[in-house]
Amino acid sequence: MKHRALACLLITIALLPPSLSAHPLDDVYRKHSNFAENAPPGVLLRRMSLQIRGVIPTAEEVRAFESANPDTRNELFAARFLRDADYAHYWSGVLGSMLRARSDQRDAPYDAYQAWLAKTLHENRSYRQMVRDLITAKGPVDQNAAGLFYLRDNADPLEAAEYVSRVFYGRRLSCARCHDHPTDPNYKRRDFYGLASFFSQTFVRKNKLDEIPWNRREDLPVDARKKYEDEMRRLRAQMNWDKLSDAQRKKLREQNELPFAQIDVLPELGLRFPHTDDSPGGDLVKPVYPDGKPAIIEAGADRREVLAKWLTAKTNDRFRKVIINRIWTRLMGWSFFTPLDDWGPETKIRAPEMLDHLDAVFVEKDYRIKDLILYIVTSDAYRRRAPAPGESVNGDESALASFPPSRMDYAQLFNSMLRGTNNASVPHVWERSATTSLDLTGQGALKQAVKDNKAGFTNACEVPKPVHSSTFLSIFGAGRREDVDDDEIRPDIDQVLALMNGQLTSRIWREYGDPNKNSFILQEFERTKRMDDLFDTIYVSLLSRHPSEKEKAGLQRVFSSRFEAQGGFQRDQVQDLVWSILQSREFIHIY
């Protein structure tokens, strides 16, 4: 019902004259900063495609956009990109970096975490429900991949507390593991252990015979521990465990091996405050919310459900604003606050009224990420152009007034090199060793990483994470998935060398125009026999624009002598042109 209502609203807005269909975000934005006029249509299409689905638009999409109604095409193509499976492929990588998702997680189906994230995004499920599912996950991870959130750190309650507070609450509290918080005098070490106690009932089971780990048994109340150990002794006696040989025990364990790990919950498990020289310890800590307030929980309840309910409550705008800030930063090029995972007492919020406005929209859209993205990218504030070459800008405020150009990330670059050159796939991503609304439910089948992929890669999402250190993706910033958001975008000499003569670039341009590869550019030439048309196709495919008259004249001069002399398809020169564009600042940047 909500999707139909959004569809009707979008259609109504599209039919209104521009003067009557002002975007609400623009009014709020102008209170903080004026912004530049809209970017050229082709630049905007390319920006939306790269930021929404991690790849440049196809030549067919560029031409369809050019022929579409200018009053409605931005909204329609944004919705089209959001429904594309590549949206889920790309943004599951973004969230996967945030959540440290690994393709090769032990005791779990291969790439199950990333696949679960992609499916959740593809179906446009509520972010609120997604986080609840992660925090309250239990059972076999092959049946509930959300449990990989816990399996990632072997259900360590202290690790869970650290990453829940950083990722979903926007606070770095882990320094309070060892001492009171150094910058927040109101947050004590005991508060952090109180937060960790929400996760203390959880442990990982990999065998039907597995018991609570010995190091966790001390976290049971004395009576509960005695009762539990008595029960374990009874079960071992029932199996004659003490009388079995090592070989018999091994065989019995093999017979009871679980196909994949499962997340179990034991209500009696708590968490004891550690003994230290300067403070008493050994007592079972009581649950404390991330804001330092105590939680009241009924005996026997799953504490994680209480935390999830508190965290995702409508009264907790902080939960929403943390993810809004992440999404906004990626789309708009500036943040309401930084770091993205540490919104502390001293943090200054930039444009707080704008963040409040987006928060209200996110609630209205039922916490759906696609709907929030659609709302942002259909505003004139999003469409603002980048600064022109040589244009003076005003320091920190320039990012608000003009769109700040940025380099493509590793996934955008990899995907765009394949799509722009019409390569169906590449067999590997190895390089030389590096030196140190509308119904937005996704359409189309999803891809995921495959162990020992022999068929070739068509999208960065298919490359197992974390990536190997000597791959194209690693050179261009794919992280090790060891910490929150460890992907990075920074230029270095290895990237220059990889683009100039790395194995991926070399393969792409060598095969460009190959008559044995069913080359689309060769087919285009055979159809028209006109190099002018070929130039246009290459530019539109790689840069989402047509060559200027000056560029055409230059290309004709370069190509004309050899072309006229040989009277055929000049593959070497076409390859050189493609190679040159792949090296260009315009190709590897988002404007």
N, C-alpha and C positions, 0 to 999 in steps of 0.2 A: 504494500500500500504506500509506504514511504517513497519507494522508487518511482511509482506512478506519479505521485505528487511532485517529485523533483523533476520528472520528465515534463510534466505540464508547465511547471514554473519556468524551466529553461526555454521551452518553446515560446511561451508568452514573452519572456524577456527578449528573445531573438527577434520577435516580430515588432517590438517597439522601436520607434526612431531613436537614434543615438542620444538625443537630448533628454529623452525620457527614461533611458535604461542605464543610468549611471550606476557603476558598481559601488556598493556600500563601502568596500575596503578602500577605494580611492579617496573617499571623503575623509576617512580616518587618517589615511596616509598623509594627505596634504596638510593636516594639522601639525605634522612633524617635519615635513619636507616637501617642497615642490619636486616634481620629477620630470625628466626629459620626455620629449615626444616619443611616440611608439617607434620601435625598431622596424626596419624594412620587413615586409611580410615573409620573405624567404628566410631571413635571419631568425625571425620569431618561430617559424615552423621548425627549423633545425634545433633551436634552443629547447622548445617543448619536447621534441622527439628524444633528444639526448637526455634531458632531465627526467622525463616521465618513464622512458623505456630503455634508456642506456644505449641508443644506437641512432645513427643519422637516418633521416627519411629516405625512402627509395625514390628513384627518379619518377616513377609513376605517381607516388604520393605528392611529390613537388608539383607535378603538372596538374594533378587533380586539385590541389590547393589553389593553384594559380587561376583555375577556371571556376572555382567555387564562389558563392556569394560572399563578398568581403565583409558584409555585416554579420554573418553567422559562422564563417569558416573556422575562426579561432576556437570557438566553443565546440564545434562539431569534431574538429581534428583532435582537440585535447581529449574529448570523450572517447574517440576512436583509439587513441594511443593508450588510454587507461584500460580499455577492454582488451587490448592486445596482450597475449601471453608474455611478451617481452617485458611488460611492466612488472609482472610478478617475478620474472627471472632477475631483473635488475634490482628492484627494491628488496627482494629477499636477500640479495647479497649485501645491501646496505644494512638491513637489520641483522643479517648473519654476522657481520663484522661487529656490530654493537653487542650481540649476544655470544660472540666467540664460538660460533657454530663450526664444527669440523665434519668433513665428509667421512673421515676414517675413524670416527669414534668407536672405541672398542666395545664389544658386547651390544652392538646396535646394528640395525640394517644400514647398509652403506648410504650415506648422504640423506638419511631420514630427517634430520633436523631442518636442513635447508629445504627439502621437499615439503615439509609441513608448513614452514614459513611461506613458501611460494603459493601453496594451495590456499592458505588463509588469506593472503593478499589478493590472489586471483578471484576468489569468491567474494571479496570485499566485506569480509566479516568485521565486526566491531573490534577496534583495538582494545577496548575495555575488556571484551570477552577473551581476546587472545591472551592478554596479560593474566587474567584470572585463570585461564587454562594452564598457563605456564607455572604459576605459583602453586596451584593446587594439584598438579599432575601426580598421578600414581598409577601403578599397574605395569604390565609388560610394555617396554618402549616400542616394540614392533606394532603394538595395538594403539598406543598413545604416545606419539613421538614428542609431545610436549614434555614428557619425562626426561628428555635429553638435557633439559635445562639443569636438572639435578645430577644426572649421570656425568655431565661434563666435569664436575668436581667431586665425584663420588659421594654426593649428598653431604658434603661437609657443611654444617650449619653456619660456620663463620664465613666461608666463601659465599654461600647463598646470601647472607646478610650484606656482604660487601657489594655484590653485583646487583641485587635488588635495589639497594639504596642509590647506587650510582645510575643505573639504567632507567629505572622507573620513578625514582624520587628526586634524582638530580643532586645527590650529596655524596661526597667522598668522606665516609665515616670510618674507613678501615684502620686509620691510624689509632683509633680508640681501642684496637685490639690489645695494645700494650700499655697505653697511658691515656689520660684524659685528652680530649680533643685540643690541639694546640691553638686553634684560632677561634673556637667557639667555647667560651668558658662554661656555658650551660650544659655542654654535652660531655658526659663522663664515660669512663671505661665500662662501668656497669650498664650504662644505657645501651652500648653496642652489644654486650652479651645478652641483654634483654631482647634486642632485635633479633639476634641469632637464635634465641630460644624459640622463636616462631617456627624455625625449620628443624628443631632438634628431634622431632618425632619421626623424621624421615631417614631411611637408610636404604642401601642398594642390596638387592638379593640377586645372586647369579646362579644359585643352585638351590634346589628344593630343600636341601639339608642345611643350608646356610643359617647361622644364628646371628644375633646382633654382634657386631664386632666387639672384641674384648675392650678396646679403648673407649667404646661408647657405653659399656655396661655400668660404669661408674656414674653415668648420668641418669640412672634409674633411682627412684627413691629406695631406701633400704628394704622396705617390705616388698616392694615390687620386684627388686632385683632377686631377693631370696625366692620369691614365687616363680620367677622366670627361670632361674637356674635349677630349681627343683623339677620344673616341667621338662627342661632340656635333659636332665639326668634320667628322667623317666622314659623319655623317647629314645635315648641312647641305649638304655637297658632293654627296651622293647626290641631294638635292632641287634642286641648282643654286640654293640659297638666295641666294647673293651676287649672282647674275645676274638675280634676279627683281625686277620693279618693285614699288613700294609697293602698287599695286593688286593685283598678282599675289600678293604676300605676304598681304595682307588676305584675299583670296579663299581662299587655302590654309588660313589659320587658321580661317576660317569653316567650311570643309569638315571641319576636324578638331575643331570645338567639341564639347565634351562636354555632354550634356543637363543634367547636374548635376555639381557638384564631386566629386572623389574624394580620399580620404586615402591617400597613398602612403608607403611605408617604404623607405628606402635604408640598409642596415645600416652602411655606411661613415661615414655622417654622425655627427659628434660635436658638441661644444660647447667653444669656447675661452674660457678665463678672460680677462676684459677687461684691457687694459693700463691702468694707473693710475699716478699720480705717486708713490704711496706703497707700491706693491707690484708685484712682477713679474707678468707675465701673458703671454698668447699661447699657453699650452700647452693641450692638450685635457684637460679635467677628467675624472676618473673618477667613475662613478656612486656616489652616496651616498644611503642610505635616509633618510627623514624624521627618524629618530632620531639621525642623524649617523654611523651605522656604514657602512663601505664595502661595496659589493656586488661579488661575484665573478661575472662574466658571461663566457660563452664568446664567442669572436670570431664575428661574423656573426649572433648571436642578436638577436631583437627585445627590446630592453631593457624595453619596457613590459610584456611578458609576465612578466618577472622581477619587476618592481615589483608588478604585480597579484597575483602569487602570494604575495609577501611580505606585501602589505597585507591581503589577505583570508584569510591563514592562520589556522587555529584558535588558534594560539599568540598571535595579535595581538588581544587583547581590546579594545584601544583603538579599532580600526576599528568594532567592533560597538557599543561604548558611546557613540560619537559619535552614531550614528543613533538608538540607544535614547533618549539624552537629548533629542534633537529631538522624537521621538514622544511621550515622557513629558511633556515641557513642554506640548505642545499639549493633551494629554488631561487632565493633572492640575493644570495651572496653576502648577507650580513646577519648578525645574530642579535636577539634580544638580550642574551647574556652569554658569557663564556667564562670558563670552559663549559661545554655542553652537559657535562656530568657533575658539575659542582656549583650549585646555586646556594651559596652560603649567606650568613647574616650580613656580611659586608658587600655582597654583590649588588651592583647598580644595574637596574633593569632599563634598557633602552626602549623608549616609546612604549611605556606600560599600557597606555590606553589601547594601542594597537594589538598588543598581546591579549588584553581582556576581550577585545572584539573578536579575535580569532578563536578564543576559548569559547565564547558564546556560540559561534558558528559550529565549532566542533561538537559541542553538546547537541545542537539542533540537528546535526547530521549523524547523530547516534555513534559518535567516535569512529567514523569510517574514514580511513586515510585517503582513499580515492576521492571521496567527496570533498575533503579538505584541499587536496591538491587541485581539483577542478576549480574550486572557489578561488584559489590564489592565482592560478595561471590564466583565468579569464578576466583579470583586472588589468587596467591600464598601468598600474604600478608595476606589475610583473612585466608588461610589454615594453617598459622604458628601454630606450636604446643604450648601447654602450658608448663611452666617450669616444669622440672622433680622434684620429691621430693628431697629436699636438694640442688637443683641447685642454685648457687648464681646469683642474679639479680642486675642490676644497677639502683636502685632507680626509678626516674620518667621515665627513658628511657626504663625500662623493658617492659612496656605495648606496646611500639612500636615493640620491638624485638620479644617478645613472647606473645601468646594470654593470657590475664589475666583471670584466672578462676573466675566465678561469680556464686552466688546462683541463682537458678530459681526464677522467680517472682511468684506471687500467681496463675496466670492463667496457667503458664507452669507446676507448681507443681500439681495443681488440675487435669488438663487435662492428665498429664503423669501418675498419680496414677491410673486414670480410665483406660487409654489405656493399660498401662503395665500389669495390672491384668485382662484385658479383661472384665471389668465391663461395661455393656451397659449404666447404669445410676445410680445415687444415689438419694434417695427421698428428701434429704435436705442437707444443708451444715452447719447446726448448730453445734457448739462445746460448751464446757463449757464456761461460761462468761469469757472473757479475762480480765486480770488486765490491769490497764491503759497501536528486537530481533525476536524474537520468539513471536508468538501470546500468550500473557500471560493473556488473558481474562479468568476469573475464570470459573471453571466447578463445577456443583453441586449446590444444593439448600442451601440457607443461613438459619442459625438459629438466633433467637433473644430472648430476655427476654420476658416471659409471666407473666402477673400478676396472683398471686395466683397459681403458677405452681403446678399441682397435678401429672403430669406424671413423674417427676424426671428430674435431670439435667445430660446432657451428655457432656457439655462444659461450661467453666467459663463464656462464653459470654451470656449464658442463665440466669445467676443469675442477678437479678435487681441491678442496680447501682444508688446511692451508696449502698454498701452492709451493712448489719446490723453489728453492732460492735461485736456480739458474733458468727460470722461465721468463718469457716475455711479460707475463702478468706481475711477477715479483719485481722485475726491473722497474716497472711502471707503478709500483706502490702497493700491490696486494700484500696485506699483512700476514703475520704468523698466527693470528687468532688466539693470541696469548693474553691480550688485554682488550679492554673495551675500545672499539674504534681504532684499531691499530693499522688500518689502511691509511695511506698517506698520498698526497699529491705534491710532489716537489721535483723540479728538474735537476738532472745531473748528467755527467758525461756518458754514463752507461746507456741512458735513454737515447741520447743523440746517436751513439754508435749503433744501438739496436735498430733505430729507425733508418739509419743510413744504409747499413749493410748486414743487419741481423738476419737470422734464418727465416723468420716470419715474413719480413719485408721482401727479402730476396725471392722467396717462393711465390708471394703474391704477384710481384711485378714480372717475374719470369713467365708465369702462366697466363698473364694478361694477353689476350689476343691469340692464344694458342689454338690452332685449328683442330687439334686433337682433343680439346677440352670443351667443345660445344660453346665457344666463347660468344658471349652476348654482344661484345663490341665489334667483333668480326662480322657477326650476323647483321648488325646495324650498318656497317660499311657496305656489305653485299647488297643490302636493301636500297641504299641511296647513292652509293658511290661518291658521296660528298664528304670531304674532310671537315667542312664547316659544321655539318650536322654531328659529326663525331666529336668535335671539340665541345659542342653544347651538351651532348650526352655525358661526356666525362665530367664536365664541370657540375652539371646537375646531380650526377650520381655521388660525387665526392664532397661538393661544397654546397649543395642545395641551392645553387643559383646559376644563372647563365653567364658566360664570359662577357666582359665589357667589349665595346668596339675596339678599344686600344689593345686588349688582350687578344682578340680575334686577329687583328692586323699583325701582331707580333707572332702569333702561332702560324699564320699563313706564310709569313716570311721564312720561318724556320722550316716548315714542311714543304713549301712549294717546289724548290729546286729538285729535291730527291723524288718527291711525289710525281711531278710532271715527267721526270726522266724515266722512272720505272713504271708509272701507270698502274700501281696497285696499292694494296694495303701496306703501309709502312709501319710494321710492327715495332721495330726498334725505337722509332721516334715516339710512337704512342706509349710504349713502356716508359721511356724517359719522362714523358709528360706526367704520367701517373705517379712515377717515383717522386718527381719534383713536388707534386701536390701533396703527397703523403708527408713530405718533410716540412711543409709550409706551416707557418704560425696560424694561418686561417683554418687549416684542417684540424689541427690538434687542440684548438681552443674553442670555447663556447662563448658566443657574444650575445 
